[in-house]
């Protein structure tokens, strides 16, 4: 504990510089909140109405539009997950995605984001969400929690131009806490905090909530002073591959690392690495309670950055007028709603004046004065005796025909200017699904004017995911990760630049757990025809007492398996019978074929023998015929002597198989 004059002076100077620029905008933002809550009359208008004994009636269309936009966001809320940049990092990214889903669900992150969207971009134009660690249930690792920071308890560097606060040089935040809460935030200084006495307001953060508790006692001023700065570090560059890493450790450890042998090349690491002086950006935090500084060091998350994520509305950083450069949706509705209140109030007054009835009466003119008050609207004007004709009634004129048209135009402006007409489109037929699809399409088209608002919200959610990844790497022990995921973290889990190069924070279908998200993804794949069993889908389905359903499915699958086995056995027997019958038929066919070939061979042999016999028989017969012919020629006939043979006749004996020729 101390009272560093230099630190207090720096805090005061930063506050004066910031409030001098942010002051006009803070006044406008307060009016935005007042209009949203229904406090839509200025102090001058309230005084005039009070003097005329008229009530400041409010017809709050601003709140309706705010709820339309925020209701659409809440109804279409998406989850925060981590996707890999390349396939090799899928398991590590899946682990970060599971941890992020667990953290956002347990810590109420999604509701906090929706609240920041409602009170920031839609209403005032600025809200922040803080990521912090709570050590109540886990004193070693802590649990992440999310807190919405309103516009009126924080002051950012008024000259920042980047959405991610990368060029925000300083930021101030004030909390009003009890002594017990201050001790829980700074347990090492519990005794010093117990000796402090609340001093009340000091003039800073005038629009912040009252710094008193339910008893009316003042709370302690708990101020946080963030400063973006740089600190020296060493840049280690691998001469062989060009890869680099930033060494944030102490010099003795660096020297020991450089003297160690390199397993890949065998040389010392120092011979392979080039050591370069380098400066890294970081964020320092100073905590002061009632003007006394209790902490001055790095940010409590250890991510070298602001633990905040801004959610901005319509922001034009290059515009010079601060009160108009940052606006919410409410800003463009203030004037139309003011005019609507005035016109409707005047119209009601005119209607009351037209239909008003009553009596003028002299004193003691009636027996019972109560009878006059019980007649008509009960308005009576009493005069002195003989002065009745001295009193004249002021009658209002008829309502202008254009008054209602003007009020209708103002009603349309209240929806047209913020661009939410499409959210009021209803389907033509509530019983047809296509009509609901058309209604959703109209909703999306009607919000075209506010797409930048939702883009800013998604960008802020992505920044929150990146900060969560860094904070998990720095603060959570592997045992904590394994306890949540039921598996050990991957080797790349604690690689410091994993969130920068290997994964990206994105949006996905919102479920309570990563298991439910996996179930919805399985259903989508099943609908597209993927070979996924119903048992697997039901296993991950968020159903109550699904064990009975799984047992029934398992019994059915078992019965189907047994039936399939019996059918398979029957089929195998049938196949074997068919194979045996086929083999028998093939053997019979082969036997018949062999018999046919044998018969054919035997028939051929018989033919050959017959031909030979026929040939032999023909030759003998021919010889006999030849002899008979010779005898006939010599004898002149049968039984006669043959005539003498001529001298030139020649008889050629035939060889076997030849025919007779005559020369």
C-alpha positions in Angstrom: 0.0 0.0 0.0 1.3 3.5 -0.8 0.3 6.8 -2.1 2.4 7.2 -5.2 2.1 10.8 -6.2 3.4 10.1 -9.6 0.8 7.4 -10.3 -2.0 9.5 -8.9 -0.9 12.4 -10.9 -0.8 10.3 -14.1 -4.3 9.0 -13.3 -5.7 12.5 -12.8 -4.1 13.8 -16.0 -5.5 10.9 -18.0 -9.0 11.5 -16.5 -8.9 15.2 -17.4 -7.8 14.5 -20.9 -10.4 11.9 -21.5 -13.4 13.6 -19.8 -12.7 16.8 -21.7 -13.3 15.0 -25.0 -15.9 12.3 -23.9 -18.0 14.8 -21.8 -20.3 15.9 -24.6 -20.9 12.3 -25.7 -21.6 11.1 -22.2 -24.3 13.8 -21.9 -25.9 12.5 -25.1 -25.6 8.9 -24.1 -27.4 9.7 -20.8 -30.3 11.1 -22.8 -30.3 7.9 -24.9 -30.8 5.9 -21.8 -33.5 8.2 -20.5 -35.4 7.9 -23.8 -35.2 4.2 -23.7 -36.5 4.1 -20.1 -39.4 6.6 -20.9 -38.0 9.8 -19.4 -38.5 11.7 -22.7 -39.4 15.2 -21.6 -36.8 17.9 -21.0 -36.8 19.8 -17.7 -38.3 22.9 -19.4 -41.2 20.8 -20.9 -41.8 19.2 -17.5 -42.0 22.7 -15.8 -44.5 24.0 -18.4 -46.7 20.9 -18.1 -46.6 21.1 -14.3 -47.6 24.8 -14.4 -50.6 23.9 -16.6 -51.4 20.9 -14.3 -51.0 18.5 -17.2 -49.4 15.1 -16.9 -46.3 14.5 -19.1 -47.7 11.5 -20.9 -45.1 9.3 -22.7 -45.8 6.9 -25.6 -42.5 5.0 -25.6 -41.9 3.7 -29.1 -38.1 3.7 -28.5 -38.3 0.8 -26.1 -40.3 -1.2 -28.6 -37.7 -0.8 -31.3 -34.9 -1.6 -28.8 -36.7 -4.8 -27.9 -37.3 -5.7 -31.5 -33.6 -5.5 -32.4 -32.3 -7.2 -29.2 -35.1 -9.8 -29.4 -34.0 -10.7 -32.9 -30.4 -11.0 -31.7 -31.3 -13.2 -28.7 -33.6 -15.4 -30.8 -30.9 -16.0 -33.5 -28.0 -16.2 -31.0 -25.0 -18.2 -32.2 -22.3 -20.0 -30.2 -18.6 -19.2 -30.0 -16.3 -21.9 -31.2 -12.7 -22.3 -32.4 -12.0 -23.7 -35.9 -8.6 -24.9 -37.2 -6.8 -23.1 -40.0 -5.5 -26.4 -41.4 -6.3 -30.1 -40.8 -3.3 -30.9 -38.7 -4.5 -28.6 -35.9 -8.1 -30.0 -35.8 -7.8 -31.9 -32.5 -6.2 -28.9 -30.6 -8.8 -26.5 -32.1 -11.6 -29.0 -31.0 -10.2 -28.9 -27.5 -10.2 -25.1 -27.4 -13.7 -25.1 -28.9 -15.0 -27.4 -26.1 -13.3 -25.3 -23.4 -14.8 -22.1 -24.9 -18.3 -23.7 -25.0 -17.9 -24.8 -21.4 -16.7 -21.4 -20.3 -19.4 -19.4 -22.1 -22.2 -21.6 -20.8 -21.0 -21.8 -17.2 -20.0 -18.2 -17.0 -23.2 -16.8 -18.6 -21.2 -15.4 -21.5 -23.9 -15.4 -24.1 -26.4 -13.5 -21.9 -23.7 -11.0 -21.1 -23.0 -10.5 -24.8 -26.6 -10.0 -25.5 -27.0 -7.5 -22.7 -23.9 -5.6 -24.0 -25.5 -5.5 -27.5 -28.7 -4.1 -26.1 -27.2 -1.4 -23.8 -24.3 -0.6 -26.1 -24.8 -0.6 -29.9 -28.6 -0.3 -29.7 -29.0 2.2 -26.9 -25.9 4.3 -26.2 -23.4 3.2 -28.8 -20.8 1.8 -26.3 -20.5 -1.1 -23.9 -17.6 -3.4 -23.0 -17.4 -7.0 -21.9 -14.6 -7.9 -19.5 -13.0 -11.3 -19.1 -11.7 -12.0 -15.6 -10.8 -15.0 -13.4 -12.8 -15.9 -10.3 -11.1 -18.0 -7.7 -14.0 -18.8 -5.4 -14.4 -22.4 -6.6 -11.0 -23.1 -8.1 -8.3 -21.2 -6.1 -5.5 -22.6 -8.3 -6.7 -22.1 -11.9 -9.7 -19.9 -11.5 -12.9 -19.9 -13.5 -13.6 -17.3 -16.3 -16.5 -15.0 -15.8 -17.9 -12.2 -17.9 -19.0 -8.8 -16.9 -20.7 -6.0 -18.8 -19.1 -2.6 -18.4 -21.6 0.3 -18.9 -20.7 3.4 -20.8 -20.6 5.7 -17.7 -18.0 3.9 -15.6 -15.2 3.7 -18.1 -13.2 6.2 -20.1 -11.1 5.1 -23.1 -8.4 7.0 -24.9 -10.5 9.5 -26.9 -8.1 9.3 -29.9 -8.4 5.6 -30.5 -9.4 4.6 -34.0 -9.1 0.8 -34.0 -12.1 -1.5 -33.1 -9.8 -3.9 -31.1 -8.3 -1.2 -28.9 -4.9 -1.8 -30.4 -4.1 1.9 -30.4 -5.9 2.7 -27.2 -3.0 4.2 -25.1 -4.9 4.2 -21.8 -8.2 3.4 -20.2 -9.8 4.2 -16.8 -12.5 2.4 -15.0 -14.2 3.0 -11.6 -16.0 0.5 -9.4 -17.6 1.2 -6.1 -17.1 -1.9 -3.9 -17.5 -2.8 -0.3 -14.5 -3.6 1.9 -15.2 -7.3 1.6 -15.2 -7.2 -2.2 -12.0 -5.1 -2.2 -10.3 -7.7 0.1 -11.5 -10.5 -2.2 -10.0 -8.7 -5.2 -6.7 -7.9 -3.4 -6.3 -10.6 -0.7 -2.7 -9.8 -0.1 -3.7 -6.3 1.2 -6.7 -7.3 3.2 -5.4 -5.6 6.4 -4.6 -2.3 4.7 -8.0 -2.2 3.0 -9.7 -2.9 6.3 -8.1 0.3 7.7 -9.5 2.5 4.9 -12.5 4.8 5.3 -14.8 5.7 2.4 -14.4 9.3 1.4 -17.4 9.6 -0.9 -17.4 11.0 -4.4 -14.4 12.9 -5.7 -16.0 14.5 -8.7 -14.9 11.8 -11.2 -17.3 9.7 -13.2 -20.4 11.9 -12.3 -22.9 9.7 -14.2 -21.8 6.5 -12.5 -24.3 4.7 -10.2 -24.6 5.9 -6.6 -21.6 4.9 -4.5 -23.7 3.7 -1.5 -24.9 0.4 -0.2 -28.4 -0.5 0.9 -27.7 1.1 4.3 -26.7 4.3 2.8 -23.0 3.9 3.7 -20.4 5.0 1.2 -18.5 2.3 -0.7 -14.8 2.4 -1.5 -13.6 3.8 -4.8 -11.8 1.0 -6.7 -10.1 2.5 -9.7 -8.3 0.6 -12.5 -5.8 2.4 -14.7 -4.7 0.5 -17.8 -1.7 1.8 -19.8 -0.4 0.4 -23.1 3.3 0.3 -23.1 6.3 -1.7 -24.4 8.8 -3.8 -22.7 12.2 -5.2 -23.9 12.4 -8.8 -25.1 14.6 -11.0 -27.2 13.7 -12.2 -30.7 15.2 -15.7 -31.5 15.4 -16.3 -35.2 16.2 -19.7 -36.6 18.9 -19.3 -39.3 18.0 -22.5 -41.0 14.2 -22.2 -41.2 13.5 -18.6 -40.6 11.1 -19.3 -37.8 11.1 -17.1 -34.8 10.0 -16.9 -31.2 9.9 -14.1 -28.6 11.7 -14.8 -25.4 10.0 -13.3 -22.5 12.0 -15.1 -19.8 15.0 -14.0 -17.7 18.5 -13.8 -19.2 20.1 -16.7 -17.2 17.4 -19.0 -18.6 18.0 -17.7 -22.1 21.8 -18.3 -21.8 21.2 -21.9 -20.6 18.8 -22.4 -23.5 21.4 -21.2 -26.0 24.1 -23.4 -24.6 22.0 -26.5 -24.9 22.8 -28.9 -27.9 20.4 -28.9 -30.8 19.0 -32.4 -31.4 18.5 -31.9 -35.1 22.0 -30.5 -36.1 24.2 -31.5 -33.1 25.4 -27.9 -32.8 24.6 -25.6 -29.9 21.2 -23.8 -30.1 23.1 -20.5 -29.9 25.0 -21.3 -33.1 21.7 -21.9 -34.9 19.7 -19.0 -33.4 20.2 -15.3 -34.0 19.3 -13.2 -30.9 17.9 -9.8 -31.7 16.8 -7.1 -29.3 13.1 -6.5 -29.6 10.2 -4.6 -27.9 6.8 -6.1 -27.5 3.6 -4.3 -26.8 1.9 -5.0 -23.5 -0.6 -3.5 -21.1 0.1 -2.6 -17.5 -2.5 -2.2 -14.8 -2.5 0.0 -11.7 -5.2 -0.5 -9.0 -6.0 2.2 -6.5 -8.5 2.1 -3.7 -9.5 5.5 -2.3 -6.4 7.0 -3.9 -3.9 4.5 -2.5 -2.1 2.2 -5.0 -2.2 -1.5 -4.2 -1.0 -3.0 -7.5 1.1 -1.8 -10.4 2.1 -4.5 -12.9 1.0 -6.5 -15.9 -2.6 -7.3 -16.7 -4.2 -9.8 -14.4 -5.0 -12.3 -17.2 -1.4 -12.3 -18.5 -2.4 -11.8 -22.1 -0.5 -8.5 -22.6 -3.7 -6.9 -23.7 -6.8 -5.3 -22.4 -9.2 -7.8 -20.8 -12.0 -5.9 -22.4 -13.9 -6.3 -25.7 -15.7 -3.2 -27.0 -19.1 -3.4 -28.6 -19.7 -0.2 -30.6 -22.7 1.1 -32.6 -22.4 3.6 -35.4 -18.9 4.9 -35.0 -17.1 7.3 -37.3 -13.6 7.8 -35.7 -12.5 10.5 -38.2 -15.4 12.8 -37.3 -14.3 15.7 -35.0 -17.5 16.3 -33.0 -17.3 13.7 -30.2 -21.0 13.9 -29.2 -22.0 12.7 -32.7 -19.2 10.4 -33.8 -20.5 7.4 -31.7 -24.2 6.7 -31.7 -26.7 3.9 -30.9 -30.0 3.2 -32.7 -31.9 5.2 -30.1 -30.2 8.5 -31.1 -32.2 8.8 -34.4 -35.5 8.1 -32.6 -35.3 10.7 -30.0 -36.7 13.6 -32.0 -39.6 11.7 -33.7 -40.6 10.3 -30.3 -40.5 13.7 -28.7 -42.7 15.2 -31.4 -45.1 12.2 -31.2 -45.5 12.8 -27.4 -46.2 16.5 -27.9 -48.7 16.0 -30.8 -50.5 13.2 -29.0 -50.7 15.1 -25.8 -52.1 18.2 -27.6 -54.6 16.0 -29.5 -55.9 14.5 -26.2 -56.2 18.0 -24.7 -58.3 19.1 -27.7 -60.5 16.1 -27.5 -61.1 16.7 -23.8 -62.0 20.3 -24.4 -64.5 19.4 -27.1 -66.4 16.7 -25.2 -66.3 18.5 -21.8 -69.7 19.4 -20.3 -70.6 21.1 -17.1 -72.7 23.9 -15.4 -72.4 27.5 -14.5 -74.3 28.3 -11.3 -74.6 31.2 -8.7 -73.9 30.5 -5.1 -77.0 29.2 -3.3 -78.8 28.6 -6.6 -79.4 24.9 -6.0 -80.5 23.1 -2.9 -77.7 20.5 -3.1 -74.4 21.3 -4.7 -73.6 17.6 -5.0 -76.3 17.1 -7.5 -74.4 19.3 -10.0 -71.1 17.4 -9.5 -73.0 14.1 -10.1 -74.3 15.3 -13.5 -72.3 15.1 -16.7 -68.6 15.2 -16.2 -69.0 16.9 -12.8 -67.5 20.2 -13.8 -69.2 23.3 -12.1 -68.2 27.0 -12.2 -69.6 28.9 -9.2 -70.2 32.7 -9.4 -71.2 35.4 -7.0 -75.0 36.3 -7.1 -75.8 38.3 -10.1 -72.5 37.6 -11.8 -73.5 34.5 -13.8 -73.4 36.4 -17.1 -69.9 37.7 -16.4 -68.4 34.2 -16.8 -67.8 32.8 -20.3 -66.7 29.4 -21.3 -63.7 28.9 -23.6 -64.5 26.3 -26.1 -61.9 24.6 -28.3 -62.2 24.1 -32.0 -62.7 20.9 -33.8 -59.8 18.5 -34.2 -57.8 19.3 -37.4 -58.2 16.6 -40.0 -54.4 16.5 -40.6 -53.6 15.8 -37.0 -54.2 12.1 -37.2 -52.3 11.9 -40.5 -49.3 13.7 -38.9 -49.4 11.2 -36.0 -49.5 8.3 -38.4 -46.4 9.7 -40.2 -44.6 10.1 -36.9 -45.5 6.4 -36.0 -44.0 5.3 -39.4 -40.9 7.4 -38.9 -40.2 5.7 -35.6 -39.9 2.4 -37.4 -38.5 3.6 -40.7 -35.6 5.6 -39.3 -34.0 2.8 -37.3 -34.7 0.3 -40.1 -36.8 -2.3 -38.3 -39.9 -2.4 -40.5 -39.0 -5.9 -41.7 -39.1 -7.3 -38.1 -42.9 -6.6 -38.0 -43.7 -8.6 -41.2 -46.0 -11.5 -40.4 -46.6 -14.6 -42.6 -49.8 -14.6 -44.7 -50.7 -18.0 -43.5 -49.7 -19.2 -40.1 -50.4 -22.8 -41.0 -47.9 -23.1 -43.9 -44.3 -23.6 -43.4 -43.4 -21.7 -46.5 -45.2 -18.6 -45.1 -42.9 -18.8 -42.0 -39.9 -19.0 -44.3 -41.1 -15.9 -46.2 -41.4 -14.1 -42.9 -37.8 -15.0 -41.9 -36.7 -13.8 -45.3 -38.5 -10.5 -44.8 -36.9 -10.2 -41.3 -33.4 -10.5 -42.8 -34.2 -8.1 -45.6 -35.7 -5.6 -43.2 -32.5 -5.6 -41.1 -30.3 -4.7 -44.1 -29.9 -1.2 -42.7 -28.6 -2.6 -39.4 -26.2 -5.2 -40.8 -23.2 -3.1 -39.7 -24.5 -3.3 -36.2 -24.5 -7.1 -36.3 -21.2 -7.2 -38.1 -19.7 -5.2 -35.2 -21.2 -7.5 -32.7 -19.8 -10.6 -34.5 -16.3 -8.9 -34.7 -16.4 -8.2 -31.0 -17.4 -11.9 -30.3 -14.4 -13.0 -32.3 -12.1 -10.8 -30.3 -13.5 -12.3 -27.2 -12.8 -15.8 -28.4 -9.2 -14.9 -29.2 -8.6 -13.4 -25.7 -10.2 -16.6 -24.2 -7.7 -18.8 -26.1 -4.8 -16.8 -24.8 -6.1 -16.7 -21.3 -6.6 -20.4 -21.2 -3.1 -21.1 -22.3 -1.6 -18.8 -19.7 -3.8 -19.6 -16.7 -5.2 -23.2 -16.9 -3.1 -26.2 -15.8 -3.3 -29.3 -18.0 -5.1 -31.1 -15.1 -7.9 -28.5 -15.4 -8.2 -29.0 -19.1 -8.3 -32.8 -18.7 -10.9 -32.4 -16.0 -13.2 -30.5 -18.3 -12.6 -32.4 -21.6 -11.9 -35.8 -20.1 -8.7 -36.0 -22.3 -5.2 -34.6 -22.1 -4.4 -31.4 -23.9 -2.6 -31.8 -27.2 1.1 -30.8 -27.4 0.2 -27.7 -29.4 -2.2 -26.6 -26.8 0.3 -24.4 -25.0 2.0 -23.1 -28.1 1.8 -19.3 -27.5 1.1 -18.4 -31.2 -1.4 -21.1 -31.8 -4.3 -18.7 -31.6 -2.6 -16.4 -34.1 -1.7 -18.8 -36.9 -3.4 -22.1 -36.3 -7.0 -21.4 -35.3 -9.7 -18.7 -35.6 -12.7 -17.9 -33.4 -15.9 -18.2 -35.3 -19.7 -18.6 -34.7 -21.6 -21.9 -34.7 -25.0 -23.3 -33.8 -25.7 -22.5 -30.2 -26.1 -25.4 -27.8 -25.5 -25.8 -24.1 -22.5 -28.1 -24.6 -20.1 -29.2 -27.3 -21.8 -32.6 -27.1 -25.1 -31.1 -28.3 -23.4 -29.3 -31.1 -21.9 -32.6 -32.2 -25.4 -34.2 -32.1 -26.8 -31.5 -34.4 -23.9 -32.0 -36.7 -24.6 -35.7 -36.8 -28.2 -35.1 -37.6 -27.2 -32.8 -40.5 -24.8 -35.4 -41.9 -27.5 -38.1 -41.5 -30.0 -36.0 -43.4 -27.5 -35.6 -46.3 -27.1 -39.4 -46.5 -24.0 -40.1 -44.4 -23.7 -43.8 -43.2 -24.4 -42.9 -39.5 -26.4 -45.3 -37.4 -29.3 -44.1 -35.3 -27.7 -45.6 -32.2 -24.8 -43.1 -32.6 -27.2 -40.2 -33.1 -29.3 -41.1 -30.1 -26.2 -41.6 -28.0 -25.3 -37.9 -28.3 -28.9 -36.7 -28.3 -29.9 -34.4 -25.4 -32.7 -36.8 -24.3 -33.9 -37.7 -20.8 -33.6 -41.4 -19.7 -32.2 -42.2 -23.1 -30.5 -45.3 -21.6 -33.8 -47.2 -22.0 -34.0 -46.1 -25.6 -30.5 -47.2 -26.2 -31.2 -50.6 -24.5 -34.2 -51.1 -26.7 -32.2 -50.2 -29.8 -29.4 -52.5 -28.7 -31.9 -55.3 -28.2 -33.4 -54.7 -31.6 -30.0 -54.6 -33.2 -29.1 -57.8 -31.3 -32.3 -59.5 -32.6 -31.6 -58.2 -36.1 -28.0 -59.5 -35.8 -29.2 -63.0 -34.7 -31.7 -63.0 -37.6 -29.0 -61.9 -39.9 -26.7 -64.7 -38.7 -29.5 -67.3 -39.1 -30.2 -66.0 -42.5 -26.5 -66.0 -43.3 -26.2 -69.6 -42.1 -29.2 -70.7 -44.1 -27.8 -68.9 -47.1 -24.4 -70.6 -46.6 -26.1 -74.0 -46.5 -28.1 -73.2 -49.6 -25.0 -72.1 -51.3 -23.2 -75.3 -50.3 -26.1 -77.4 -51.7 -26.1 -75.4 -54.9 -22.4 -75.8 -55.1 -22.6 -79.6 -54.5 -25.5 -79.9 -57.1 -23.5 -77.9 -59.5 -20.4 -80.0 -59.0 -22.5 -83.2 -59.5 -24.0 -81.9 -62.7 -20.5 -80.9 -63.9 -19.2 -84.4 -63.1 -22.1 -86.0 -64.9 -21.6 -83.7 -67.9 -17.9 -84.5 -67.9 -18.8 -88.3 -67.7 -21.2 -88.0 -70.6 -18.7 -86.0 -72.6 -16.1 -88.7 -72.1 -18.5 -91.4 -73.1 -19.5 -89.4 -76.2 -15.9 -89.0 -77.1 -15.3 -92.8 -76.5 -18.3 -93.7 -78.6 -17.2 -91.3 -81.3 -13.7 -92.9 -81.3 -15.2 -96.4 -81.4 -17.6 -95.4 -84.2 -14.6 -94.0 -86.1 -12.7 -97.2 -85.7 -15.7 -99.2 -86.9 -16.0 -97.0 -89.9 -12.4 -97.4 -90.7 -12.6 -101.2 -90.3 -15.8 -101.3 -92.5 -14.1 -99.1 -95.1 -11.1 -101.4 -95.1 -13.4 -104.4 -95.5 -15.4 -102.7 -98.2 -12.2 -101.8 -100.1 -10.9 -105.3 -99.8 -14.1 -106.8 -100.8 -14.4 -104.6 -103.9 -10.9 -105.6 -105.2 -11.7 -109.3 -105.0 -15.0 -108.8 -106.6 -13.4 -106.8 -109.4 -10.9 -109.5 -110.0 -13.7 -112.0 -110.2 -15.6 -109.8 -112.6 -12.5 -109.3 -114.7 -11.9 -113.0 -114.9 -15.5 -113.4 -115.9 -15.2 -110.8 -118.5 -12.1 -112.3 -120.0 -13.7 -115.6 -120.1 -16.7 -114.1 -121.9 -14.5 -112.4 -124.4 -12.6 -115.6 -125.1 -15.6 -117.8 -125.3 -18.0 -115.5 -127.0 -20.5 -115.8 -124.2 -21.3 -117.7 -121.2 -20.2 -121.3 -121.7 -18.7 -120.5 -125.2 -15.0 -120.4 -126.1 -13.5 -117.0 -126.1 -12.7 -115.3 -129.4 -9.1 -114.9 -130.2 -7.4 -111.8 -128.8 -6.2 -109.3 -131.2 -2.5 -108.8 -131.5 -2.6 -105.2 -130.5 -4.8 -105.6 -127.5 -3.1 -105.3 -124.2 -4.3 -106.5 -120.9 -2.9 -104.5 -117.9 -3.3 -106.3 -114.6 -4.9 -104.2 -112.0 -3.3 -103.4 -108.7 -5.3 -103.3 -105.6 -7.5 -100.2 -105.5 -7.1 -99.3 -109.2 -9.7 -99.1 -111.9 -9.6 -100.9 -115.3 -8.6 -98.8 -118.3 -8.7 -99.6 -121.9 -6.2 -98.3 -124.3 
